[in-house]
Amino acid sequence: MTKRIKGSCTTILVGKKASIDGSTMIARNEDGAGPLNPQKFVVIKPADQPTHYKSVLSPVEIDLPDNPLRYTSTPDATDGRGVWAGAGINSENVAMTATETITSNSRILGVDPLVDDGIGEEDITTITLPYIHSAREGVKRLGALLEKYGTYEMNAMAFSDKDEVWYFESIGGHHWAAIRIPDDAYVIAPNRFNIDQYDFDSEDTLFAADLPDLIEKNHLNPDRDQVNLRHIFGSATVKDTRYNNPRAWYGQKYFNPERNESPIDQDLPFICRTQKKISVEDMKFVLSSHYQNTPYDPYGTGTEDEKKQFRPIGINRNQELHILQIRNDVPAEIAAIHWLAFGPNTFNAPVPFYANVNDTPTAYQSTTGECDPTNMYWLTNVLALMGDHNFGLYEDQENLFEENTVADCRNLQHKADAAYSKQADVSAYLESVNNQMSDVAMTRANKLLGQMLALGEPQMKLQFTLND
């Protein structure tokens, strides 16, 4: 069976001392192979989690533990091709995003080939997130699963809890390495093998037990004086200079304007630090970006060759964006926030949904796969298609839509944070707040649609006026 890989994602990780409010945050654009692949936002309750998991795209079958946790999930909305639960937060306030498709090289694939009957992106969140109680535990469970069942693709995943953020990369068919992101650091990770400098003796690294021996025995390290996993297991191709490296370059330039690296640099750093405290809004800007204020902006004033030179971060194949935030300045009952936006990121707005709930807003739930403007996934894609046609005409309205939507939802969040402890049923109350946020987002999105119609229809070519 042909595997379907969502191979164009971009990940951002932020430690608790690097964020503006002391939260840990992990975020990712889930990008599809094609423009339309409907997504939904649901809650998987323990009774709904399978005890025996059977993959669709692989023959692998796994007996799962009998004590799953509840978790939020953003799976594919249409049935028949697997779950593809791209991200979620469980009831222990542990977050997971899976997966970032990454690169490899023939040296490691010759030593540890990929396996057709292993696990892949379709499976990983479902078989991992419901059974972990910390980010570190998530790394260990996924590592054990990867070693036992193998994988048919190279992927990166991230885990977080209120204290730690971990980044995990698969290596060949059965190996892996993970690193804890320092509390005061951030990471921009495109579709390449990203981990660079690595210390096998650190408490902040975890890896397949035989990985150091694998490197040594098979002469995989090209460097004389360092262990750089990107050099050992990753790529440095022409495609990386056009498809991957520019995304890391632009995000790092945004957080560190003083940097002077080139967008095609093969050795852009993995772990970065900035004097600026990072907000959700900062992460959303980077994940929506198309190289604004550079010659490479497809909507900009560069030459046609420059505008097509590099793959943007915000792209028509964005399916959903999530920013999984675990807050440290509020009680655990309200600490987990699953920020979510559907469709191309240039024309959407992230909504801060509380994760401690048993249901999600109707407008963010399942769709039949047919266009339905009462569903946020489809409404956002309509806005994006119209906006792309004449970006300069609609840009101001879109920026105001996003700012006002996030502001209104933040206001609801502030009020809910103050009032939740007075509620008899906290989860039910938070569901009602999530529904209010959904209503705000849908109302403002429809208002934007009306503004775009009012601006765009006078520009139609199908017109003729007689001044008589």
C-alpha positions in Angstrom: 0.0 0.0 0.0 1.3 3.5 -0.9 2.1 5.5 2.2 0.7 9.1 2.4 3.2 11.4 4.1 2.5 14.9 5.3 6.0 15.9 4.4 6.3 19.7 4.7 5.8 20.7 8.4 7.6 23.3 10.4 8.2 23.0 14.2 8.9 25.6 16.9 9.8 24.7 20.4 10.1 27.2 23.3 11.5 26.5 26.8 9.8 28.0 29.9 12.4 30.6 30.6 12.4 31.7 26.9 8.6 32.3 26.8 6.9 35.5 27.8 4.9 34.0 30.6 6.9 31.0 31.8 5.0 28.5 29.7 6.5 25.6 27.8 5.3 25.7 24.2 5.6 23.3 21.3 4.1 24.1 17.9 3.9 22.8 14.4 2.4 23.5 11.0 0.8 20.2 9.9 1.3 20.4 6.1 -0.2 18.0 3.6 1.1 16.6 0.3 -1.8 18.5 -1.3 -3.7 21.6 -0.5 -6.9 20.0 0.9 -6.9 17.4 3.5 -9.7 18.2 6.0 -8.8 18.2 9.7 -10.9 18.1 12.9 -10.4 18.8 16.6 -11.8 16.2 19.0 -11.3 14.8 22.5 -10.5 11.1 22.8 -11.9 9.7 26.1 -10.4 6.6 27.7 -13.4 4.5 26.6 -12.8 5.5 23.0 -9.2 4.6 22.9 -8.6 1.1 21.3 -6.9 -1.6 23.4 -5.7 -3.3 20.2 -4.3 -0.9 17.6 -4.2 -1.8 13.9 -2.5 0.5 11.4 -4.1 1.2 8.0 -1.0 2.0 6.0 1.1 -0.8 7.5 0.4 -4.3 8.7 1.6 -3.5 12.2 -0.7 -4.3 15.1 -0.1 -3.3 18.7 -1.7 -4.3 22.0 -2.0 -1.1 24.0 -2.1 -0.6 27.8 -5.4 -0.8 29.5 -5.2 2.6 31.3 -5.3 5.3 28.7 -5.6 9.0 29.5 -8.1 11.4 27.9 -6.5 13.7 25.3 -7.2 16.3 22.7 -6.5 15.3 19.1 -6.3 16.8 15.6 -6.8 13.8 13.3 -7.8 13.7 9.7 -11.5 14.4 9.3 -12.3 11.8 6.7 -12.1 8.0 7.3 -10.3 5.2 5.5 -6.7 6.2 5.6 -5.8 6.0 9.2 -6.0 8.4 12.2 -3.1 10.8 11.7 -3.6 12.5 15.1 -1.1 15.3 14.5 -1.0 16.7 18.1 -2.7 16.7 21.4 -2.5 17.3 25.2 -3.5 14.6 27.6 -5.2 14.9 31.0 -1.8 14.9 32.8 -1.0 18.1 30.9 1.6 16.4 28.7 1.7 17.6 25.1 2.9 15.9 22.0 3.2 16.9 18.3 3.9 14.2 15.7 5.3 14.4 13.1 7.9 16.5 11.4 9.1 14.6 8.3 12.9 14.7 8.3 15.8 13.8 6.0 18.4 11.0 6.1 21.3 9.8 4.1 22.4 6.6 2.4 25.1 5.8 5.1 22.6 5.2 7.9 19.9 3.8 5.7 22.4 1.2 4.5 23.2 0.2 8.1 19.6 0.4 9.4 17.1 0.3 6.6 13.5 1.6 6.9 11.0 -1.2 7.3 7.7 -1.4 5.3 5.8 -3.1 8.2 6.7 -0.6 10.9 4.9 2.4 12.5 4.6 5.9 10.9 3.0 9.3 11.3 -0.4 7.8 11.0 0.1 5.9 14.2 2.5 7.7 16.5 0.3 10.0 18.6 -2.4 7.5 19.1 -0.1 4.8 20.5 2.0 7.2 22.6 0.2 10.3 24.0 -2.5 8.5 26.1 0.0 6.5 28.1 2.6 9.1 29.3 2.8 11.3 32.4 5.7 13.5 31.5 7.6 14.7 28.4 10.6 12.5 29.3 8.3 9.5 29.7 7.0 10.2 26.2 10.5 10.1 24.7 11.1 6.7 26.4 7.8 5.1 25.3 8.2 6.3 21.7 11.8 5.1 21.7 10.8 1.6 22.9 8.0 1.4 20.3 10.3 2.5 17.5 13.0 -0.1 18.5 10.4 -2.9 18.7 8.3 -2.2 15.6 10.6 -0.1 13.4 9.4 2.7 11.1 9.0 3.1 7.3 9.8 6.9 7.4 12.1 9.4 9.1 10.2 11.6 11.5 10.7 14.1 14.4 8.4 14.5 17.3 8.2 16.8 20.3 6.9 16.4 23.9 6.4 18.9 26.6 5.1 19.2 30.2 5.1 22.2 32.5 8.9 21.9 33.0 10.5 20.3 30.1 10.5 20.3 26.3 12.0 17.4 24.4 12.7 16.9 20.7 12.9 13.4 19.3 14.3 12.3 15.9 14.0 8.8 14.4 17.2 7.3 12.8 17.0 4.7 10.1 14.5 1.9 10.7 14.9 1.2 14.5 17.1 3.9 16.1 16.5 7.3 17.6 17.9 10.2 19.6 16.2 12.9 21.7 17.4 16.0 23.4 15.9 18.2 26.1 15.6 21.8 24.9 17.2 24.2 27.5 14.7 26.2 29.4 16.1 29.5 28.0 16.2 28.4 24.4 14.0 28.0 21.3 14.2 25.8 18.2 13.1 26.3 14.6 12.9 22.8 12.9 12.1 22.4 9.2 12.0 19.1 7.2 15.5 18.0 7.7 17.4 16.1 10.4 17.8 19.0 12.9 19.8 17.9 16.1 23.4 19.0 15.7 25.8 19.0 18.7 25.1 16.0 20.9 26.5 14.7 24.2 25.8 11.0 24.9 26.8 11.5 28.5 24.3 14.3 29.3 21.2 13.9 31.5 19.5 16.0 28.9 19.8 13.4 26.1 18.1 10.0 25.6 18.8 7.6 22.7 18.7 4.0 21.5 21.2 2.2 23.7 23.4 1.0 20.9 23.5 4.3 19.0 27.1 5.3 20.0 28.4 1.9 19.0 26.4 2.0 15.7 28.2 5.2 14.8 31.6 4.0 15.8 31.4 0.5 14.3 30.0 1.7 10.9 32.3 4.8 10.6 29.3 7.1 10.3 30.8 10.3 11.8 32.4 12.6 9.2 33.8 15.0 11.8 37.1 14.5 13.5 36.4 16.5 16.7 32.7 16.5 17.4 29.4 14.5 17.5 27.0 16.4 15.3 24.0 14.2 14.6 22.9 16.3 11.6 26.2 15.6 10.0 26.1 11.9 10.9 22.4 11.0 10.1 21.1 13.9 8.1 21.5 15.6 4.8 23.1 18.7 3.2 21.6 18.7 -0.2 20.7 21.4 -2.8 17.1 20.6 -1.9 17.8 21.6 1.8 19.1 24.9 0.6 15.8 25.7 -1.1 13.2 23.8 0.9 14.5 23.5 4.5 17.3 25.8 5.5 15.5 29.1 4.5 12.7 28.4 7.0 15.1 28.0 9.9 17.0 31.1 8.7 13.9 33.3 8.6 12.6 32.1 12.0 16.0 32.6 13.6 16.3 36.0 11.9 12.9 37.0 13.3 13.9 36.2 16.9 17.5 37.3 16.5 17.6 40.2 14.0 21.3 40.7 14.6 22.1 37.3 12.9 23.7 37.5 9.5 23.6 33.9 8.2 22.6 33.0 4.7 19.2 31.3 4.0 21.1 28.5 2.3 23.5 27.8 5.2 23.7 24.1 5.9 24.9 24.6 9.5 22.3 26.9 11.0 22.2 26.2 14.7 19.6 23.9 16.2 19.3 25.3 19.7 19.0 29.1 19.8 18.7 31.9 22.4 17.2 35.4 22.2 16.9 38.3 24.5 13.3 38.7 23.4 10.7 36.7 25.5 8.7 34.7 23.0 4.9 34.9 22.8 2.2 32.8 21.1 1.8 35.7 18.7 5.5 35.5 17.8 5.2 31.8 17.1 2.2 32.3 14.9 3.9 35.0 12.9 6.8 32.7 12.1 4.6 29.7 11.3 2.5 32.0 8.9 5.5 33.7 7.3 6.3 33.9 3.7 9.7 35.8 4.0 8.1 39.2 4.5 10.5 42.2 3.9 12.9 40.0 1.9 13.2 39.5 -1.9 11.9 36.0 -1.4 8.3 36.9 -0.4 5.9 35.4 -3.0 3.7 38.5 -2.4 6.6 40.9 -2.4 8.5 43.0 -4.9 11.4 40.7 -5.7 12.0 39.3 -9.2 9.9 36.3 -10.2 13.0 34.1 -9.7 13.6 35.4 -6.2 9.9 35.0 -5.2 10.1 31.3 -6.2 13.5 30.6 -4.9 12.6 29.3 -1.4 9.7 27.3 0.0 7.7 29.5 2.4 6.6 28.5 5.9 3.0 29.6 5.5 1.9 27.7 2.4 -1.3 26.6 0.7 -0.7 23.1 2.1 -1.0 24.1 5.7 -3.7 21.9 7.1 -3.7 22.9 10.8 -1.5 24.9 13.1 -1.2 24.0 16.8 0.6 25.7 19.6 0.5 23.4 22.7 1.0 25.6 25.8 1.5 24.3 29.3 1.2 27.3 31.6 3.1 27.6 34.9 1.3 30.7 36.4 -2.2 29.0 36.8 -3.5 25.9 38.5 -3.1 22.6 36.7 -6.9 22.3 35.9 -6.6 25.2 33.4 -2.9 25.1 32.6 -3.1 23.2 29.3 -4.0 25.3 26.2 -4.4 23.8 22.7 -4.1 26.8 20.4 -5.5 25.8 17.0 -6.0 27.2 13.6 -7.1 25.4 10.4 -6.0 25.9 6.8 -3.4 28.2 5.2 -1.8 30.2 8.0 -1.7 33.5 6.1 -5.5 33.8 6.5 -6.3 32.1 9.8 -6.3 33.0 13.6 -5.3 30.6 16.4 -7.8 30.0 19.2 -6.7 29.2 22.7 -8.9 26.2 23.5 -8.7 24.7 27.0 -7.6 21.1 26.9 -9.3 19.9 30.1 -12.6 19.2 28.4 -14.6 16.2 27.2 -15.9 17.7 23.9 -14.9 20.3 21.3 -16.8 23.1 19.5 -19.0 21.9 16.6 -17.4 24.2 14.0 -14.0 22.5 14.7 -15.3 18.9 14.6 -15.7 16.5 11.8 -16.6 17.2 8.2 -17.7 15.0 5.4 -14.9 16.2 3.1 -17.3 18.3 1.2 -16.9 22.1 1.3 -19.0 23.5 4.2 -18.5 27.2 5.2 -20.0 26.5 8.6 -16.9 24.4 9.4 -13.8 26.4 10.3 -11.5 24.2 8.2 -13.4 25.0 5.0 -14.2 28.6 5.8 -10.4 29.3 6.3 -9.6 27.7 3.0 -12.1 29.9 1.2 -10.6 33.0 2.8 -7.1 31.8 1.8 -8.0 31.2 -1.8 -9.6 34.6 -2.1 -6.8 36.3 -0.2 -4.1 34.8 -2.3 -5.6 36.1 -5.5 -4.9 39.7 -4.5 -2.9 39.7 -1.2 -2.2 43.4 -1.2 -5.9 44.2 -1.4 -6.8 42.1 1.6 -3.7 42.1 3.8 -4.8 44.8 6.2 -8.2 43.2 6.8 -6.6 39.8 7.4 -4.2 41.3 9.9 -7.0 43.0 11.8 -9.1 39.8 11.7 -6.3 37.8 13.4 -5.4 40.4 15.9 -9.0 41.0 17.0 -9.9 37.3 17.1 -6.9 36.5 19.3 -7.6 39.5 21.5 -11.3 38.6 22.0 -10.4 35.0 22.8 -7.6 36.1 25.2 -10.2 38.2 27.0 -12.5 35.3 27.4 -9.5 33.3 28.7 -8.7 35.9 31.3 -12.2 35.9 32.5 -12.4 32.1 32.6 -9.1 31.8 34.4 -10.6 34.0 37.2 -14.0 32.3 37.3 -13.3 28.6 36.8 -12.7 27.8 40.5 -16.3 28.8 41.3 -17.7 26.2 38.9 -19.2 22.9 40.1 -18.1 21.2 36.9 -14.8 22.7 35.7 -14.6 20.7 32.4 -18.1 21.6 31.4 -17.4 25.2 32.2 -14.3 25.2 30.1 -16.2 23.5 27.2 -18.7 26.5 27.3 -15.8 28.9 27.2 -14.3 27.0 24.2 -17.6 27.3 22.5 -17.7 31.0 23.0 -14.2 31.2 21.5 -15.3 29.2 18.5 -18.2 31.5 18.0 -15.9 34.6 18.1 -13.6 33.0 15.6 -16.4 32.0 13.2 -18.1 35.4 13.5 -14.9 37.3 12.8 -14.0 35.0 9.9 -17.3 35.6 8.3 -16.9 39.3 8.8 -13.6 39.1 7.0 -15.2 37.2 4.2 -17.8 40.0 3.8 -15.0 42.6 3.8 -13.1 40.7 1.1 -16.2 40.4 -1.0 -16.8 44.2 -0.7 -13.2 44.9 -1.7 -12.9 42.3 -4.4 -16.1 42.4 -6.4 -15.3 45.9 -7.8 -12.0 44.5 -9.1 -13.8 41.7 -11.1 -12.9 41.7 -14.8 -16.6 40.8 -15.7 -17.9 44.3 -15.6 -19.2 47.0 -17.9 -20.5 50.4 -17.0 -22.4 53.0 -19.1 -22.4 56.5 -17.7 -25.7 57.5 -19.2 
